Amino acid sequence: MSLVSTKHLAWLSAVVCGLCLTGFLYSLIEWQRPYDPDFDTIIGAPSYQNDRPMVLFDEGHRNSHTASGAYKPFADLIQSDGYELKVLREPVSAGTLAGAQVLVLVCPRGTSDTEDDPAYTEKETAAIDHWVRSGGSLLLITDHWPYGAAAENLGKKFGIDMSKGMVQDPKHFEATLEESHLVFSRENQLLANHPITQGRNASERIERILTFTGQSVQGPQNATSLLKLADTAVDLPPSKPQVETTGGDKRVTMEYGQPVSAGGRAQALALQVDRGRVVVLGEAGMLRAYRDQRGSPVGMNFPGYDNRQLALNILHWLSRLL
């Protein structure tokens, strides 16, 4: 995530004027918007028109991406497909999970200065675990540090190991971007055959997926690696974060360590857990849709990839249309 200092913005504002200032401010507002308002979220023939499944979207654990913010395109897309979306800002419990068919957790953070402590209490993880094993469906979306560490205790309930760092592949990446923007396709054989990638018909078939800098994950033997990492992929493990305090301000720094092989791991998993279903993503940008400071698309709006259909197919599998 790129950040712009307010001092730098103030200086820029001082040296431009008239139409230039207006244009700059407009561009800045568009860049700071956490989603692309022009992204197409309309489904012409919704999957559900009656008996709409409830999707519970967690916003109670310092989640970086919310249903009205960075994940608004995702939220609008699945609602257009017929899902009922309910935002949860309370602790997760048997009571708050009642009536939901799918639970969506996106980039929760811990409450410490480094934000990499467990985002969910043991009581919450036990409630989620029991609910899933009893027939619920979980979509757990993580990312590079600190997100993998913050969700690690929940992932362990389902046998999920998180690298907690950042994964790169010098061979299988989008040529216009960097080595942490990975390509998974039928052509490079890194896209698994699974109901999620097959869809219900040819129009829903996934051919290519692009991810935008995240961690790697690994599941138990019965898990399907939807987005499989090649032998050329490497993980950059996170170092211990450092916290510096100056006056009332705190600055957290973390450096990635030397690369280790990520071959055999994945950036997306799907698995059956007793009567329930779980999908884990190691990167959150793949289901976003926004534009960076250059105006370039990032996420489901990136041309030439099937990330938009992936979002729908994941929900279809979790709600048992697939």
ZIJO-V838271 format. One record per backbone hydrogen bond with DSSP energy under -0.5 kcal/mol. CO is the residue of the C=O (numbers start at 1). NH is the residue of the N-H. If there is no record, write none. Layout:
CO:NH ; CO:NH
This chain:
5:9 ; 6:10 ; 7:11 ; 8:12 ; 9:13 ; 10:14 ; 11:15 ; 12:15 ; 12:16 ; 17:20 ; 17:21 ; 18:22 ; 19:23 ; 20:24 ; 21:25 ; 22:26 ; 23:27 ; 24:28 ; 25:29 ; 26:30 ; 27:31 ; 28:32 ; 29:33 ; 35:37 ; 36:39 ; 39:41 ; 42:44 ; 53:84 ; 54:56 ; 54:101 ; 54:102 ; 55:57 ; 55:86 ; 56:58 ; 56:104 ; 57:88 ; 61:109 ; 64:66 ; 66:69 ; 66:71 ; 69:72 ; 70:289 ; 71:75 ; 72:76 ; 73:77 ; 74:78 ; 75:79 ; 76:80 ; 77:81 ; 78:83 ; 79:82 ; 81:47 ; 81:48 ; 83:85 ; 84:55 ; 86:57 ; 87:89 ; 88:59 ; 93:97 ; 94:98 ; 97:100 ; 101:137 ; 102:56 ; 103:105 ; 103:139 ; 104:58 ; 104:106 ; 105:107 ; 105:141 ; 106:65 ; 107:64 ; 112:115 ; 115:110 ; 121:125 ; 122:126 ; 123:127 ; 124:128 ; 125:129 ; 126:130 ; 127:131 ; 128:132 ; 129:133 ; 130:134 ; 131:136 ; 132:135 ; 133:275 ; 136:277 ; 137:103 ; 138:140 ; 138:279 ; 139:105 ; 139:141 ; 140:142 ; 140:281 ; 141:107 ; 143:148 ; 144:147 ; 146:150 ; 147:151 ; 148:152 ; 149:152 ; 150:119 ; 150:120 ; 151:155 ; 152:156 ; 153:157 ; 154:157 ; 155:158 ; 155:160 ; 156:159 ; 161:218 ; 166:236 ; 168:234 ; 171:173 ; 172:183 ; 174:177 ; 178:181 ; 179:169 ; 180:182 ; 180:213 ; 181:174 ; 182:211 ; 184:209 ; 185:190 ; 185:191 ; 190:192 ; 190:228 ; 192:194 ; 194:197 ; 194:198 ; 195:199 ; 197:206 ; 201:204 ; 202:205 ; 207:186 ; 208:306 ; 209:184 ; 214:167 ; 216:163 ; 217:266 ; 218:161 ; 220:223 ; 223:225 ; 224:226 ; 224:270 ; 226:192 ; 226:228 ; 227:267 ; 227:268 ; 229:264 ; 230:233 ; 232:170 ; 233:262 ; 233:263 ; 234:168 ; 235:237 ; 235:260 ; 236:166 ; 237:257 ; 242:244 ; 242:253 ; 244:246 ; 244:251 ; 246:249 ; 249:246 ; 251:244 ; 253:242 ; 255:239 ; 258:237 ; 260:235 ; 262:265 ; 265:229 ; 266:217 ; 267:282 ; 268:226 ; 268:227 ; 269:280 ; 270:224 ; 271:278 ; 272:274 ; 273:276 ; 276:273 ; 277:138 ; 278:271 ; 279:140 ; 280:269 ; 281:142 ; 282:215 ; 284:287 ; 285:288 ; 288:300 ; 289:36 ; 290:298 ; 292:295 ; 296:292 ; 298:290 ; 299:302 ; 302:305 ; 306:310 ; 307:311 ; 308:312 ; 309:313 ; 310:314 ; 311:315 ; 312:316 ; 313:317 ; 314:318 ; 315:319 ; 316:321 ; 316:322 ; 317:320
